[in-house]
Amino acid sequence: MPSRDGYPPQVTSSIATDVPAVPVRPRPLVVLGAVLAGIVVTLAGLSGQHLADVAAVLVTGLVVARGWPRLVRSPAPVGAGVVLALTTLALAVALLLQSGPPRLHQVPVAVAGGVVLMCLHPLVREDARARLAELLTGSSLGILVLVSGAVLVTTHPVDATVATVAGVSVSVAALVDLVLERPGTAAWMLPVEMLVGGAVGLLVHVTLGEGGEAGPVLVGLAAAAVALCLRRAISQQPALTTAPGAVAAGVASVLFVGPVVLALARMPIT
């Protein structure tokens, strides 16, 4: 007989006892991944070189491909990692072939290839078909993170400083995790990191000699907030106790801010 919530008893039991809660505590490897990814994005933005953008997408994407499948508890982590790694290579080639604007012109082709590989994966692995929804959900989220990273590192043709502002702001704001990610202070992480991100964004913009407009403050604030939200959303995943999973979580949180940063770069306030 179904239980009161509509699920069969065995499903209800599975939901209730799926994964034990992970204690709220600082995770240095997650912060390290975020800081290193922010540095890579910053260096690519400062260089203004096309090949630097391609290298940034390749390096950060391969790190995510290594740890993301286990982070999202993919039923076939090795195959899912291969799919994400091949998608990363496809994105790098797509950016390499399109050196001028629009920089993202070939990216949809790379994304389509990744989606096709994601759908073909269960056809060759029986264990992947057993938990198909989990496999496709985890892989599609990984592809979304990779594409967001490609968007992030290609924003400087739209605004010469926005990628640098976002990279430094997210890196510095992530350090707040080490101080506030504790049971008594975790609720303050979002407002404090937004303030830090906004302040750092303004400081970076002024340091680059671009003046003190409000746009960089908004970019730093929004980038820090979005990155933290992803880190908190996956903070209960057991794979965060492993080095690949923790570093991938930190890197993914930085790449995930790409669409927001690009949208802000296209606004007249920046």
PyMOL commands that set and color helices and strands:
alter all, ss='L'
color gray80, all
select helices_A, chain A and resi 9-16+28-47+50-71+77-97+107-124+126-130+132-153+162-174+177-180+186-207+215-233+238-241+243-255+258-265
alter helices_A, ss='H'
color red, helices_A
deselect
rebuild
show_as cartoon
